[in-house]
Amino acid sequence: MINLTTPSNRELLKLYTELMTELRSRGIVRTSNGPGADVAEGLVAKALSLTLNAASTAGYDGIDPSGRKIEVKCRRLTRHNDSRQLSAIRNLESAHFDFLAGVLFNEDFSVMKAALIPFQVVKDHAVFVKHTNGWKFVLRDSIWTLPGVEDITGRLKAVES
């Protein structure tokens, strides 16, 4: 295990850059953004046999074998921030996706909990936030109890490596 307490801040940032480059070359992440979204998309794609869109395609991230459009959103819970608010959903009123795959990660990016949520459930429980010009959706435990929501935690855990 690498001792991360001795490198300087600059060295740690360089290590992060090198780490992201290596994760990209292995196909774990597809962009240079923080790894959460890419890791979630990859896990959901494997678990649900999605064909992923090109990175940064607006509206949805992939299509499952039955033709359903799936948008993937995630949140990494840490000891410093346990918020379950997913990143903003843009143009929700346009219904670009059929299902939202919501993934909650533990601090180490292992899957904590995941759900496949029908569009109508997302629409009914999301709140528009003018400041971000997007819809806020919080992945509370109660979401898993709503009609049509499928718990896909086990499926994602099965494809984690």
C-alpha positions as CSV (number, residue, x, y, z in Angstrom):
1,M,0.0,0.0,0.0
2,I,1.2,3.5,-0.8
3,N,1.8,5.9,2.1
4,L,-0.1,9.0,1.0
5,T,0.9,11.1,4.0
6,T,4.5,11.8,2.8
7,P,4.0,13.3,-0.7
8,S,3.6,17.0,-1.1
9,N,0.2,18.4,-2.3
10,R,1.7,18.9,-5.7
11,E,2.9,15.3,-5.8
12,L,-0.5,14.0,-4.7
13,L,-2.2,16.0,-7.5
14,K,0.3,14.6,-10.0
15,L,-0.4,11.1,-8.7
16,Y,-4.2,11.8,-9.1
17,T,-3.5,12.8,-12.7
18,E,-1.5,9.7,-13.4
19,L,-4.1,7.6,-11.7
20,M,-6.9,9.0,-13.9
21,T,-4.8,8.5,-17.0
22,E,-4.3,4.8,-16.1
23,L,-8.0,4.3,-15.2
24,R,-8.9,5.8,-18.6
25,S,-6.4,3.5,-20.5
26,R,-8.0,0.5,-18.7
27,G,-11.5,1.7,-19.7
28,I,-12.6,2.3,-16.1
29,V,-13.4,6.0,-16.8
30,R,-14.2,7.6,-20.1
31,T,-13.5,11.3,-19.3
32,S,-11.1,13.4,-17.3
33,N,-13.8,14.5,-14.8
34,G,-13.9,13.1,-11.3
35,P,-14.2,9.3,-11.6
36,G,-17.6,8.8,-9.9
37,A,-19.9,9.3,-13.0
38,D,-17.7,7.2,-15.2
39,V,-17.4,4.4,-12.7
40,A,-21.1,4.4,-12.2
41,E,-21.8,4.4,-16.0
42,G,-19.4,1.5,-16.4
43,L,-20.9,-0.6,-13.7
44,V,-24.5,0.0,-14.9
45,A,-23.5,-0.7,-18.4
46,K,-22.0,-4.1,-17.4
47,A,-24.8,-5.0,-15.1
48,L,-27.6,-4.0,-17.5
49,S,-25.8,-4.8,-20.8
50,L,-26.1,-1.2,-21.9
51,T,-24.7,0.2,-25.1
52,L,-23.2,3.5,-23.9
53,N,-23.5,6.7,-25.9
54,A,-20.5,8.8,-26.7
55,A,-19.3,10.7,-23.5
56,S,-21.3,13.8,-22.7
57,T,-24.3,12.9,-24.8
58,A,-27.2,14.9,-23.4
59,G,-30.3,13.2,-22.1
60,Y,-29.3,9.6,-21.4
61,D,-26.2,7.5,-21.1
62,G,-27.0,4.3,-22.8
63,I,-29.6,1.9,-24.2
64,D,-30.4,-1.5,-22.7
65,P,-31.1,-4.6,-24.9
66,S,-34.8,-3.9,-24.9
67,G,-34.3,-0.4,-26.2
68,R,-34.9,1.5,-23.0
69,K,-32.9,4.7,-22.6
70,I,-31.0,4.8,-19.2
71,E,-29.6,7.9,-17.6
72,V,-27.0,7.2,-14.9
73,K,-26.5,9.4,-11.9
74,C,-24.5,8.7,-8.8
75,R,-23.3,10.1,-5.5
76,R,-20.3,9.2,-3.4
77,L,-21.0,9.4,0.3
78,T,-18.0,10.3,2.5
79,R,-17.3,10.9,6.1
80,H,-17.4,14.6,5.2
81,N,-20.5,14.6,3.1
82,D,-23.3,12.0,3.2
83,S,-25.7,13.9,0.9
84,R,-27.6,11.7,-1.4
85,Q,-28.5,14.5,-3.9
86,L,-27.5,13.4,-7.4
87,S,-26.1,15.8,-9.9
88,A,-28.6,18.1,-11.7
89,I,-30.9,16.6,-14.2
90,R,-31.2,18.9,-17.2
91,N,-34.3,19.2,-19.3
92,L,-36.3,16.7,-17.3
93,E,-39.5,18.0,-18.9
94,S,-38.2,16.6,-22.3
95,A,-38.3,13.0,-21.0
96,H,-35.0,12.1,-22.7
97,F,-34.7,8.9,-20.7
98,D,-37.0,6.0,-19.7
99,F,-35.2,5.1,-16.5
100,L,-32.7,6.7,-14.1
101,A,-30.0,4.3,-12.7
102,G,-29.2,5.9,-9.4
103,V,-26.0,4.7,-7.7
104,L,-24.8,5.5,-4.2
105,F,-21.1,4.8,-3.6
106,N,-19.3,4.3,-0.3
107,E,-16.3,6.5,0.2
108,D,-14.0,4.0,-1.5
109,F,-16.2,3.9,-4.6
110,S,-17.6,0.5,-3.8
111,V,-21.4,0.2,-4.4
112,M,-23.5,1.0,-1.4
113,K,-26.9,0.9,-3.0
114,A,-28.4,1.2,-6.5
115,A,-31.8,1.5,-8.1
116,L,-33.4,1.6,-11.6
117,I,-36.1,4.3,-11.3
118,P,-38.8,4.9,-13.9
119,F,-38.9,8.3,-15.5
120,Q,-42.3,9.2,-13.9
121,V,-41.0,8.4,-10.4
122,V,-38.1,10.7,-11.0
123,K,-40.4,13.5,-12.4
124,D,-42.7,13.1,-9.4
125,H,-39.9,13.4,-6.8
126,A,-37.6,15.9,-8.4
127,V,-37.6,19.6,-7.6
128,F,-36.6,22.3,-10.1
129,V,-33.7,24.5,-8.9
130,K,-33.6,27.8,-10.7
131,H,-30.1,28.6,-9.6
132,T,-28.7,25.5,-11.4
133,N,-31.3,25.4,-14.1
134,G,-31.8,21.8,-13.4
135,W,-33.8,19.3,-11.4
136,K,-32.7,18.1,-8.0
137,F,-33.3,14.4,-7.2
138,V,-32.3,12.9,-3.8
139,L,-31.8,9.2,-3.7
140,R,-33.4,8.6,-0.3
141,D,-34.0,5.1,1.0
142,S,-37.8,5.6,0.5
143,I,-37.2,5.7,-3.3
144,W,-36.6,1.9,-3.3
145,T,-40.1,1.3,-1.9
146,L,-41.9,3.2,-4.8
147,P,-43.8,1.3,-7.4
148,G,-41.8,0.4,-10.5
149,V,-38.4,1.0,-8.8
150,E,-36.0,-2.0,-9.1
151,D,-33.2,-2.6,-6.6
152,I,-30.1,-3.3,-8.8
153,T,-27.6,-3.2,-5.9
154,G,-26.8,-6.9,-6.2
155,R,-26.4,-6.7,-10.0
156,L,-23.8,-3.8,-9.7
157,K,-21.9,-5.5,-6.9
158,A,-21.7,-8.6,-9.0
159,V,-19.7,-6.7,-11.7
160,E,-17.5,-4.7,-9.4
161,S,-13.8,-5.6,-9.8
